[in-house]
Amino acid sequence: MSMDAVHPRVLGYLGRALSLELTAVQQYMTQASLVGLWGDEASAERFREETVEEMQHAERIVQHMLQLGVAPAASQLQPVTHAPDLVGLLEQNADLEQQLVDHYDEATRFCRVINDDANGAFFQALLEDEQHHSSDLEAWLQQLGGRRRRGYARYGASPATRRDPRARASF
């Protein structure tokens, strides 16, 4: 399929997807190093695994774009977010994963509307992967006591995270 045969909006979805995936790579890689500095090697390893998975998604997008005759280019990476503890990092990662889920869901639905089955299937596969990542992050958060109320982190860690050194460490 050539670029001329691809709807411009689908090309936009692909470019945005590449930006989001590379943002996730950057974020997970940074967080792996950060929690490693905190002494939490188990969490660092999990973040490294997520880095690899997101890099594989980015590679799939690049390959797909090349097959369509498009020069891959990430339009804008979001800055790495940070938090004073593991729960805060996971909450931010869950938000980033939700952006990916929402993006792939929208792209999949759009492809259905324009009867672009090939690109729709491509976005659907990525959607399913990201839904799985999102579920894994939520399960990890639940193991640590669940999400905090919005805004709570501004006032410091909860009493539970102050008692558990694995759940909190300073930047």
Secondary structure, DSSP 8 states (H G I E B T S, - for coil): --GGGS-HHHHHHHHHHHHHHHHHHHHHHHHHHHHHHTT-HHHHHHHHHHHHHHHHHHHHHHHHHHHTT--------------SBHHHHHHHHHHHHHHHHHHHHHHHHHHHHTT-HHHHHHHHHHHHHHHHHHHHHHHHHHHTT----TTGGGG---HHHHH-TTTB---
